[in-house]
Amino acid sequence: MKSVISLSLLSMCIAFCNANYEPNWDSLDSRPLPTWYDEAKFGIFIHWGVFAVPSYGQGAASEWFWWNWQGVSSPAEVYFMQQNYPPDFTYGDFAKQFTAEFYDADKWAEIFQASGAKYIVLTSKHHEGYTNWPSATSWNWNSMDIGPKRDIVGELANEIRNKTSIHFGLYHSLFEWFNPSYLQDKESGFKTDKFVKEKTMPELYDIVNRYKPDVIWSDGQWEANSSYWSSPDFLAWLYNESPVKNTVVTNDRWGSDTLCKHGGYLTCSDRYNPGTLQTRKWENAMTIDKGSWGYRRNIQFDQYMTIEELLQELVTTISCNGNILVNVGPTKEGTITPVFEERLRQMGEWLGVNGEGVYSSKPWTHQNDTMTKGVWYTKNEDKIYAFSFSWPDSGVLILGAANPKPGATIDLLGGDSALKWEPLQPRGVGILLPVVNPATIKAKWVYVFRLTGFESA
């Protein structure tokens, strides 16, 4: 085991240790992604902040509550405040109610490990500007000064590193809706950069040096270009000198000129899932709550993704060279609600059976089947994995994209081995499905067939 780890570290060092990246996009984009990220496939996003207190969104995400209430005066949010709070109540008053008394980083780490996720991304600061760590540049608007009186980021970072095999990452918003310094820079047409020098950049350097995250998930970039944000300078330091220079991955949200173009992996948009093979590594950041990233008290049951929907999203993502980042929104008290927890544990249960077709897999020649709808593919070494979203009533699963070679075999992961099959003409194979007894097999939700000795049809 030690020799395997040593070889892995050696190969990583060859790729990164002697690199010297310049603060321009041609140079920064040439940096290869650390291999752990592509191998991971599945991560968990955690959106948490003061917005968990009102935890309200009517046709809008709850984490945008402050902006919807006082930025654009959305009727739903304005009415909500009028009905439930006194006229002089400010958004800042919510911070005192962000209590996090049930926040247990050890419990969170156990849930995340059980989910099968290989990395997490926790909100360090959203667009409201409140920091979940004791930031020196966010006086009286951070989790140590007001609200929980705790270092939320630090507690979770310690538990993840000490008790799991998960990579720890952080989300950070470049801008803040109502920060006076930012609004002054914006008024100048971004010819001044006081906010960047005094707020954004000190925060980014601080969280990297303090918490050493393996993911920096940047956001809030769209109003100004990457030069204003000093993003190339920060990334050059991150890749060349930072304590995580050999392991860190970044996304593409570093300025109005970078989305879906520059940075590490591409996100392109929220819930991005193109459905076709992409040559550059990308990520599908999506939510179990179909309408919000932050927790919503007014969510309806049918607005939660089912486990079948989640797994189908995972499969269609990894088949096309993507990773999936599944979001949960904790409550103001610090709990991950039972529905979110159930979905994550179900993901882990399914991955415990079918993970060999997911982790470290690569896209195959075909992303989905040429004859049967709802069948997608990956490959892992010399094996091909066919993911079927349903169990055919006919008892036969037709695969038009795979041709058997002599000695070919087909196994149902979590079920029967050496299934019977017949070659089809002019191409493909028909798998004779066994009679399924749910009490005796572990295959469910999305069915995974391991094809050994097959080639592209």
Steps between C-alpha positions, in 0.01 A plus 500: 500500500782743589667445162171574319455821698862599439465445125180704499670787682802473271287522185310795645826675585632449148191677367486784753812547714717669238223690325508877485175656385479861390204726586334475160233264374713324238742394770245430774280293269797278416511360853374141507228417749626292793392144425303455822225726371411302188519177699262634767191552278269596788516786747266677742425873500389665827329841477482650847493852634274764655250428220419178688311713754221640278539179295234616261475496125183529297600418145854605591800352679506576873868596505406802286245615758672829590537602137147400412366690800701822483692485175212450256204524743347169395132505603518157666796588722368848579164355604670229706689765699197721544298210640762357732742771616479857636554788253843589637636144473819480292668206330786536746258422781463148362863427595418482871255221419759302304565292810636166368443343843459154346793533259708187551789484254570142602144400409521684168828326418342161572205575268730619222724195532196272493378669180797376300603856412872554446504877555289769661471875437381711794389862471765720659318817386198554278391823328362635831859545617464310829802274552481158663844546649649779717608720212700807598351691206138431594470661842180413688371321189653159554412181685732572793387856571126459456270200479654161579818646658687210337744438218262304279755441223775395737287249688390320184847512343644327808235226511519430127878467510522306824214254450437456127680449169312795346667801337400826670402797285362852538256717307575874501309788345719767344239773532255612769165654409500792741862551606568877476852452365375270227221740407755784476718292267194414295401868480844580360451245223746277687785744439565488874559172683488584870259215570726243336814618678343540842237225503491235227868420461587506872214254556613260229861495619377456857277197436768329292775550757276429796290203379700364205201405282539263206219681315449875457150543358484864395174684425355852482726593210260620233493878547872563440779338302780290642747788488291698748479197728878437473409139434803411282739626770322302770491182293867530408581518872257214573662274237863601562546581868194418712497211750257315269676569170527130408147391594265795459239518225306811397198576288436758226327785689779756528360792300240593242744380233574153642180296533516183291841615365773542760607357832509136608192293422197657332161562663347720224171545688322369806367148443712472186452161333556515121408136437786457251867418541717800595873493436580725796418393854179656632273492803125481544426702815138425585257485789287234668249781559403573141444869567759616753857455620436626851251334733133591439238460770227535238621222270238252379566126504491460122776760470758256637681286245431130539790258534425375147526856364825560688662183373391567144656846528821343631516246218427741214764732644788256539424337164583833336823570694347701784496492878182557699483734800179431694382784723331493839394801705523466881259673738591802711538262794764303312309185409491318168132416471388135479405519131843631403670246725293216356591593143870515586495166679310346209772627267757329720303176509478492121866594452602228743360251249571676171801721571734304271309644204525853641823579685805543274283413198541662159249581226458217252475523122124534540351714775149356467357201319414508131187285531363515856410830664613550858823300473833680552860378504835537670818296481755407763815330376380211279142497628199683355213596729145538374269698730132428439243740645228235491446123513334398171162334541593271208778342703755587230731801499616593150840669469563628150837664570695196623617197300623184676838346433578132559477415870293810585310507830233721656440545874234699686672691780327417825322209330567197284832424333549349155163605363374332186515709186466468126678691222273703275527563129643711355636626833439512872399254767182395681541434871259243647414651836453283806181502703573763764427432865554832681567315824803316362679752279650843558440633149239777498409849383748501208621158381866457406623224269871420476598402147829311469638418156286749306585763243324791336238395247 
